[in-house]
Amino acid sequence: MQLFTSEAAIDDWCQRHRLPKGDIQPIENIWKFAQVWYGNHLREDWKK
């Protein structure tokens, strides 16, 4: 996962690294995903 400040920054990065542009998500979606994915990690009974 890469974080960028703008779509132009994404385009520049992709061109510089010769990689196709992948899925682009706003930070709000990434935050919601992280809350679900990591939401229980601080619980004492959490196990990997």
C-alpha distance matrix in Angstrom:
0.0 3.8 6.7 10.0 13.5 14.8 14.7 16.9 14.4 11.9 15.1 16.1 13.0 13.2 16.9 16.9 14.8 16.6 13.8 14.0 12.1 10.1 9.7 9.8 10.1 12.1 11.3 14.2 12.7 9.6 12.5 14.6 12.3 11.9 15.6 16.4 14.2 15.4 18.5 21.1 20.0 22.6 25.4 28.0 28.3 24.5 24.2 21.5
3.8 0.0 3.8 6.6 10.3 11.7 12.0 13.8 10.9 9.0 12.4 13.0 10.0 11.1 14.6 14.3 13.0 15.2 12.9 13.4 11.3 10.3 10.5 9.5 10.2 11.5 10.8 14.3 13.6 10.8 13.4 16.1 14.5 14.0 17.6 19.0 17.2 18.0 20.9 23.7 22.5 24.7 27.7 30.4 31.0 27.4 27.3 24.7
6.7 3.8 0.0 3.8 7.0 9.1 10.4 12.4 9.6 8.7 12.5 13.1 10.9 12.7 15.9 15.7 15.2 17.5 15.5 15.6 12.9 12.3 11.7 9.5 9.4 9.4 8.2 12.0 12.3 9.8 11.9 15.0 14.3 13.7 16.9 18.9 17.7 18.2 20.6 23.8 22.8 24.6 27.8 30.7 31.6 28.1 28.5 26.3
10.0 6.6 3.8 0.0 3.8 5.6 7.4 8.9 6.2 6.3 10.0 10.4 9.2 11.4 14.2 14.2 14.6 16.7 15.2 15.2 12.4 12.8 12.5 9.8 10.3 9.8 9.5 13.3 14.0 12.4 14.4 17.5 17.2 17.0 20.0 22.0 21.2 21.8 24.0 27.2 26.4 28.0 31.2 34.2 35.2 31.8 32.3 30.1
13.5 10.3 7.0 3.8 0.0 3.8 7.2 8.4 6.5 8.2 11.2 11.5 11.4 13.9 16.1 16.2 17.3 19.3 18.2 18.0 14.9 15.6 15.1 11.8 11.9 10.2 10.0 13.4 15.0 14.0 15.4 18.5 19.0 18.9 21.4 23.7 23.4 23.8 25.6 29.0 28.4 29.7 32.9 36.0 37.2 34.0 34.8 32.8
14.8 11.7 9.1 5.6 3.8 0.0 3.8 5.3 5.2 6.6 8.9 10.0 10.8 12.6 14.5 15.5 16.8 18.2 17.0 16.2 13.1 14.2 13.9 10.5 11.3 10.1 11.2 14.3 15.5 15.2 17.2 19.8 20.2 20.7 23.2 25.2 25.0 26.0 27.7 31.2 30.8 32.4 35.4 38.6 39.5 36.3 37.0 34.9
14.7 12.0 10.4 7.4 7.2 3.8 0.0 3.8 5.3 4.9 6.2 8.6 9.8 10.5 12.3 14.1 15.4 16.0 14.6 13.3 10.1 11.6 11.6 8.7 10.6 10.5 12.6 15.6 15.9 15.9 18.5 20.6 20.6 21.6 24.4 25.9 25.5 26.9 28.8 32.3 32.1 34.0 36.8 40.0 40.6 37.2 37.7 35.4
16.9 13.8 12.4 8.9 8.4 5.3 3.8 0.0 3.8 5.3 5.0 6.2 8.6 9.9 10.5 12.2 14.2 14.9 14.5 13.8 11.3 13.8 14.6 12.2 14.3 14.2 15.9 19.0 19.6 19.2 21.7 24.1 24.0 24.8 27.6 29.3 28.7 29.9 31.9 35.4 34.9 36.7 39.7 42.8 43.5 40.1 40.5 38.0
14.4 10.9 9.6 6.2 6.5 5.2 5.3 3.8 0.0 3.8 5.4 5.1 6.1 8.6 9.9 10.4 12.2 13.8 13.4 13.5 11.2 13.3 14.3 12.0 13.9 13.9 14.8 18.3 18.9 17.9 20.2 23.0 22.7 22.9 25.9 27.7 26.8 27.7 30.0 33.3 32.4 34.2 37.4 40.3 41.2 37.7 38.0 35.5
11.9 9.0 8.7 6.3 8.2 6.6 4.9 5.3 3.8 0.0 3.8 5.4 5.1 6.1 8.6 9.9 10.6 11.7 10.5 10.1 7.5 9.5 10.8 9.0 11.6 12.5 13.9 17.3 17.2 16.1 19.0 21.4 20.6 21.2 24.4 25.8 24.7 26.0 28.4 31.6 30.9 33.0 36.0 38.9 39.5 35.9 36.0 33.4
15.1 12.4 12.5 10.0 11.2 8.9 6.2 5.0 5.4 3.8 0.0 3.8 5.5 5.2 6.1 8.5 10.0 10.1 9.6 9.0 7.2 10.4 12.4 11.2 14.3 15.5 17.3 20.5 20.2 19.5 22.5 24.7 23.9 24.7 27.9 29.1 28.0 29.5 32.0 35.1 34.4 36.7 39.6 42.5 42.9 39.3 39.2 36.5
16.1 13.0 13.1 10.4 11.5 10.0 8.6 6.2 5.1 5.4 3.8 0.0 3.8 5.5 5.2 6.0 8.6 9.7 10.3 11.0 10.1 13.2 15.4 14.2 17.0 17.8 19.0 22.6 22.6 21.4 24.2 26.7 25.9 26.2 29.5 30.9 29.6 30.8 33.4 36.4 35.4 37.4 40.6 43.3 44.0 40.4 40.2 37.4
13.0 10.0 10.9 9.2 11.4 10.8 9.8 8.6 6.1 5.1 5.5 3.8 0.0 3.8 5.5 5.1 6.1 8.2 8.3 9.8 9.1 11.5 13.9 13.1 15.9 17.1 17.8 21.5 21.2 19.5 22.3 25.0 23.7 23.8 27.3 28.6 26.9 28.0 30.8 33.7 32.4 34.6 37.7 40.3 40.9 37.3 36.9 34.1
13.2 11.1 12.7 11.4 13.9 12.6 10.5 9.9 8.6 6.1 5.2 5.5 3.8 0.0 3.8 5.5 5.3 5.6 4.9 6.1 6.1 9.1 12.2 12.3 15.6 17.5 18.9 22.3 21.4 20.0 23.2 25.4 23.8 24.3 27.9 28.8 27.0 28.5 31.4 34.2 33.2 35.7 38.6 41.2 41.4 37.7 37.2 34.1
16.9 14.6 15.9 14.2 16.1 14.5 12.3 10.5 9.9 8.6 6.1 5.2 5.5 3.8 0.0 3.8 5.5 4.9 6.6 8.0 8.9 12.4 15.5 15.6 19.0 20.7 22.1 25.6 24.9 23.6 26.8 29.0 27.5 28.1 31.6 32.5 30.8 32.3 35.1 38.0 36.8 39.3 42.2 44.8 45.1 41.4 40.8 37.7
16.9 14.3 15.7 14.2 16.2 15.5 14.1 12.2 10.4 9.9 8.5 6.0 5.1 5.5 3.8 0.0 3.8 5.6 8.0 10.6 11.6 14.5 17.6 17.5 20.6 22.0 22.9 26.5 26.1 24.3 27.2 29.8 28.3 28.3 31.9 33.0 31.1 32.1 35.1 37.8 36.3 38.6 41.7 44.1 44.6 40.9 40.2 37.1
14.8 13.0 15.2 14.6 17.3 16.8 15.4 14.2 12.2 10.6 10.0 8.6 6.1 5.3 5.5 3.8 0.0 3.8 5.5 8.9 10.5 12.8 16.1 16.7 19.8 21.8 22.5 26.1 25.1 23.1 26.2 28.6 26.6 26.6 30.3 31.1 28.9 30.0 33.3 35.7 34.2 36.7 39.7 41.9 42.2 38.5 37.5 34.3
16.6 15.2 17.5 16.7 19.3 18.2 16.0 14.9 13.8 11.7 10.1 9.7 8.2 5.6 4.9 5.6 3.8 0.0 3.8 6.9 9.5 12.2 15.8 16.9 20.4 22.7 24.0 27.4 26.1 24.5 27.8 29.9 27.8 28.3 32.0 32.5 30.4 31.9 35.1 37.5 36.2 38.9 41.8 44.1 44.1 40.3 39.3 36.0
13.8 12.9 15.5 15.2 18.2 17.0 14.6 14.5 13.4 10.5 9.6 10.3 8.3 4.9 6.6 8.0 5.5 3.8 0.0 3.8 6.5 8.6 12.3 13.9 17.3 20.0 21.4 24.6 23.0 21.5 24.9 26.7 24.5 25.2 28.9 29.1 27.1 28.8 32.0 34.5 33.4 36.2 38.9 41.3 41.1 37.3 36.3 33.0
14.0 13.4 15.6 15.2 18.0 16.2 13.3 13.8 13.5 10.1 9.0 11.0 9.8 6.1 8.0 10.6 8.9 6.9 3.8 0.0 3.8 6.2 9.9 11.7 15.4 18.3 20.3 23.1 21.3 20.3 24.0 25.4 23.3 24.5 28.1 28.1 26.4 28.6 31.4 34.1 33.4 36.3 38.8 41.4 41.2 37.4 36.5 33.4
12.1 11.3 12.9 12.4 14.9 13.1 10.1 11.3 11.2 7.5 7.2 10.1 9.1 6.1 8.9 11.6 10.5 9.5 6.5 3.8 0.0 3.8 6.9 8.1 11.9 14.6 16.8 19.6 18.0 17.2 20.9 22.2 20.5 21.9 25.3 25.6 24.2 26.4 29.0 31.9 31.4 34.2 36.7 39.6 39.4 35.7 35.2 32.2
10.1 10.3 12.3 12.8 15.6 14.2 11.6 13.8 13.3 9.5 10.4 13.2 11.5 9.1 12.4 14.5 12.8 12.2 8.6 6.2 3.8 0.0 3.8 6.3 9.8 13.1 15.2 17.6 15.4 14.7 18.4 19.4 17.4 19.0 22.4 22.3 20.9 23.3 25.9 28.7 28.4 31.4 33.7 36.5 36.2 32.4 32.0 29.0
9.7 10.5 11.7 12.5 15.1 13.9 11.6 14.6 14.3 10.8 12.4 15.4 13.9 12.2 15.5 17.6 16.1 15.8 12.3 9.9 6.9 3.8 0.0 3.8 6.6 10.2 12.5 14.5 12.0 11.8 15.5 16.2 14.3 16.4 19.5 19.3 18.4 21.0 23.3 26.2 26.4 29.2 31.4 34.4 34.0 30.4 30.3 27.6
9.8 9.5 9.5 9.8 11.8 10.5 8.7 12.2 12.0 9.0 11.2 14.2 13.1 12.3 15.6 17.5 16.7 16.9 13.9 11.7 8.1 6.3 3.8 0.0 3.8 6.9 9.5 11.7 10.0 10.1 13.6 14.7 13.7 15.6 18.5 19.0 18.5 20.7 22.7 26.0 26.1 28.7 31.0 34.2 34.2 30.7 31.0 28.6
10.1 10.2 9.4 10.3 11.9 11.3 10.6 14.3 13.9 11.6 14.3 17.0 15.9 15.6 19.0 20.6 19.8 20.4 17.3 15.4 11.9 9.8 6.6 3.8 0.0 3.8 6.4 8.1 6.3 6.9 10.2 11.1 10.6 12.7 15.3 16.0 16.0 18.2 19.7 23.2 23.6 25.9 28.2 31.6 31.7 28.3 29.0 26.9
12.1 11.5 9.4 9.8 10.2 10.1 10.5 14.2 13.9 12.5 15.5 17.8 17.1 17.5 20.7 22.0 21.8 22.7 20.0 18.3 14.6 13.1 10.2 6.9 3.8 0.0 3.8 5.4 5.6 6.7 8.9 10.4 11.1 12.8 14.7 16.2 16.8 18.4 19.5 23.2 23.7 25.5 27.9 31.4 31.9 28.8 29.9 28.2
11.3 10.8 8.2 9.5 10.0 11.2 12.6 15.9 14.8 13.9 17.3 19.0 17.8 18.9 22.1 22.9 22.5 24.0 21.4 20.3 16.8 15.2 12.5 9.5 6.4 3.8 0.0 3.8 5.4 4.9 6.1 8.6 9.7 10.3 12.2 14.4 14.9 15.9 16.9 20.6 20.9 22.4 25.1 28.5 29.3 26.2 27.5 26.0
14.2 14.3 12.0 13.3 13.4 14.3 15.6 19.0 18.3 17.3 20.5 22.6 21.5 22.3 25.6 26.5 26.1 27.4 24.6 23.1 19.6 17.6 14.5 11.7 8.1 5.4 3.8 0.0 3.8 5.5 5.1 6.3 8.7 9.9 10.7 12.8 14.2 15.3 15.6 19.4 20.3 21.7 23.9 27.6 28.2 25.4 27.1 26.0
12.7 13.6 12.3 14.0 15.0 15.5 15.9 19.6 18.9 17.2 20.2 22.6 21.2 21.4 24.9 26.1 25.1 26.1 23.0 21.3 18.0 15.4 12.0 10.0 6.3 5.6 5.4 3.8 0.0 3.8 5.4 5.1 6.2 8.6 10.0 10.9 12.1 14.1 14.7 18.3 19.4 21.4 23.4 27.0 27.1 24.1 25.4 24.1
9.6 10.8 9.8 12.4 14.0 15.2 15.9 19.2 17.9 16.1 19.5 21.4 19.5 20.0 23.6 24.3 23.1 24.5 21.5 20.3 17.2 14.7 11.8 10.1 6.9 6.7 4.9 5.5 3.8 0.0 3.8 5.5 5.0 6.1 8.6 10.1 10.2 11.7 13.1 16.7 17.1 19.2 21.5 24.9 25.3 22.1 23.1 21.6
12.5 13.4 11.9 14.4 15.4 17.2 18.5 21.7 20.2 19.0 22.5 24.2 22.3 23.2 26.8 27.2 26.2 27.8 24.9 24.0 20.9 18.4 15.5 13.6 10.2 8.9 6.1 5.1 5.4 3.8 0.0 3.8 5.4 5.1 6.2 8.8 9.8 10.3 10.9 14.7 15.3 16.8 19.2 22.7 23.4 20.5 22.2 21.1
14.6 16.1 15.0 17.5 18.5 19.8 20.6 24.1 23.0 21.4 24.7 26.7 25.0 25.4 29.0 29.8 28.6 29.9 26.7 25.4 22.2 19.4 16.2 14.7 11.1 10.4 8.6 6.3 5.1 5.5 3.8 0.0 3.8 5.5 5.2 6.5 8.7 10.1 9.9 13.6 15.1 16.8 18.5 22.2 22.4 19.7 21.5 20.7
12.3 14.5 14.3 17.2 19.0 20.2 20.6 24.0 22.7 20.6 23.9 25.9 23.7 23.8 27.5 28.3 26.6 27.8 24.5 23.3 20.5 17.4 14.3 13.7 10.6 11.1 9.7 8.7 6.2 5.0 5.4 3.8 0.0 3.8 5.5 5.3 6.0 8.4 9.4 12.8 13.9 16.3 18.0 21.5 21.3 18.2 19.4 18.1
11.9 14.0 13.7 17.0 18.9 20.7 21.6 24.8 22.9 21.2 24.7 26.2 23.8 24.3 28.1 28.3 26.6 28.3 25.2 24.5 21.9 19.0 16.4 15.6 12.7 12.8 10.3 9.9 8.6 6.1 5.1 5.5 3.8 0.0 3.8 5.4 4.9 5.6 7.3 10.7 11.0 13.3 15.5 18.9 19.2 16.0 17.3 16.1
15.6 17.6 16.9 20.0 21.4 23.2 24.4 27.6 25.9 24.4 27.9 29.5 27.3 27.9 31.6 31.9 30.3 32.0 28.9 28.1 25.3 22.4 19.5 18.5 15.3 14.7 12.2 10.7 10.0 8.6 6.2 5.2 5.5 3.8 0.0 3.8 5.6 5.5 4.8 8.6 10.0 11.7 13.4 17.1 17.5 14.8 16.8 16.4
16.4 19.0 18.9 22.0 23.7 25.2 25.9 29.3 27.7 25.8 29.1 30.9 28.6 28.8 32.5 33.0 31.1 32.5 29.1 28.1 25.6 22.3 19.3 19.0 16.0 16.2 14.4 12.8 10.9 10.1 8.8 6.5 5.3 5.4 3.8 0.0 3.8 5.7 5.1 8.0 10.1 12.5 13.5 17.0 16.5 13.7 15.4 15.0
14.2 17.2 17.7 21.2 23.4 25.0 25.5 28.7 26.8 24.7 28.0 29.6 26.9 27.0 30.8 31.1 28.9 30.4 27.1 26.4 24.2 20.9 18.4 18.5 16.0 16.8 14.9 14.2 12.1 10.2 9.8 8.7 6.0 4.9 5.6 3.8 0.0 3.8 5.8 8.0 8.8 11.9 13.3 16.4 15.8 12.5 13.4 12.2
15.4 18.0 18.2 21.8 23.8 26.0 26.9 29.9 27.7 26.0 29.5 30.8 28.0 28.5 32.3 32.1 30.0 31.9 28.8 28.6 26.4 23.3 21.0 20.7 18.2 18.4 15.9 15.3 14.1 11.7 10.3 10.1 8.4 5.6 5.5 5.7 3.8 0.0 3.8 5.7 5.5 8.4 10.4 13.5 13.7 10.4 11.8 11.1
18.5 20.9 20.6 24.0 25.6 27.7 28.8 31.9 30.0 28.4 32.0 33.4 30.8 31.4 35.1 35.1 33.3 35.1 32.0 31.4 29.0 25.9 23.3 22.7 19.7 19.5 16.9 15.6 14.7 13.1 10.9 9.9 9.4 7.3 4.8 5.1 5.8 3.8 0.0 3.8 5.8 7.6 8.7 12.4 12.7 10.1 12.6 12.9
21.1 23.7 23.8 27.2 29.0 31.2 32.3 35.4 33.3 31.6 35.1 36.4 33.7 34.2 38.0 37.8 35.7 37.5 34.5 34.1 31.9 28.7 26.2 26.0 23.2 23.2 20.6 19.4 18.3 16.7 14.7 13.6 12.8 10.7 8.6 8.0 8.0 5.7 3.8 0.0 3.8 5.6 5.5 8.9 8.9 6.5 9.4 10.6
20.0 22.5 22.8 26.4 28.4 30.8 32.1 34.9 32.4 30.9 34.4 35.4 32.4 33.2 36.8 36.3 34.2 36.2 33.4 33.4 31.4 28.4 26.4 26.1 23.6 23.7 20.9 20.3 19.4 17.1 15.3 15.1 13.9 11.0 10.0 10.1 8.8 5.5 5.8 3.8 0.0 3.8 5.6 8.1 8.8 5.9 8.0 8.8
22.6 24.7 24.6 28.0 29.7 32.4 34.0 36.7 34.2 33.0 36.7 37.4 34.6 35.7 39.3 38.6 36.7 38.9 36.2 36.3 34.2 31.4 29.2 28.7 25.9 25.5 22.4 21.7 21.4 19.2 16.8 16.8 16.3 13.3 11.7 12.5 11.9 8.4 7.6 5.6 3.8 0.0 3.8 6.4 8.6 7.1 10.1 11.7
25.4 27.7 27.8 31.2 32.9 35.4 36.8 39.7 37.4 36.0 39.6 40.6 37.7 38.6 42.2 41.7 39.7 41.8 38.9 38.8 36.7 33.7 31.4 31.0 28.2 27.9 25.1 23.9 23.4 21.5 19.2 18.5 18.0 15.5 13.4 13.5 13.3 10.4 8.7 5.5 5.6 3.8 0.0 3.8 5.5 5.4 9.0 11.6
28.0 30.4 30.7 34.2 36.0 38.6 40.0 42.8 40.3 38.9 42.5 43.3 40.3 41.2 44.8 44.1 41.9 44.1 41.3 41.4 39.6 36.5 34.4 34.2 31.6 31.4 28.5 27.6 27.0 24.9 22.7 22.2 21.5 18.9 17.1 17.0 16.4 13.5 12.4 8.9 8.1 6.4 3.8 0.0 3.8 5.6 8.5 11.7
28.3 31.0 31.6 35.2 37.2 39.5 40.6 43.5 41.2 39.5 42.9 44.0 40.9 41.4 45.1 44.6 42.2 44.1 41.1 41.2 39.4 36.2 34.0 34.2 31.7 31.9 29.3 28.2 27.1 25.3 23.4 22.4 21.3 19.2 17.5 16.5 15.8 13.7 12.7 8.9 8.8 8.6 5.5 3.8 0.0 3.8 6.4 10.0
24.5 27.4 28.1 31.8 34.0 36.3 37.2 40.1 37.7 35.9 39.3 40.4 37.3 37.7 41.4 40.9 38.5 40.3 37.3 37.4 35.7 32.4 30.4 30.7 28.3 28.8 26.2 25.4 24.1 22.1 20.5 19.7 18.2 16.0 14.8 13.7 12.5 10.4 10.1 6.5 5.9 7.1 5.4 5.6 3.8 0.0 3.8 6.8
24.2 27.3 28.5 32.3 34.8 37.0 37.7 40.5 38.0 36.0 39.2 40.2 36.9 37.2 40.8 40.2 37.5 39.3 36.3 36.5 35.2 32.0 30.3 31.0 29.0 29.9 27.5 27.1 25.4 23.1 22.2 21.5 19.4 17.3 16.8 15.4 13.4 11.8 12.6 9.4 8.0 10.1 9.0 8.5 6.4 3.8 0.0 3.8
21.5 24.7 26.3 30.1 32.8 34.9 35.4 38.0 35.5 33.4 36.5 37.4 34.1 34.1 37.7 37.1 34.3 36.0 33.0 33.4 32.2 29.0 27.6 28.6 26.9 28.2 26.0 26.0 24.1 21.6 21.1 20.7 18.1 16.1 16.4 15.0 12.2 11.1 12.9 10.6 8.8 11.7 11.6 11.7 10.0 6.8 3.8 0.0
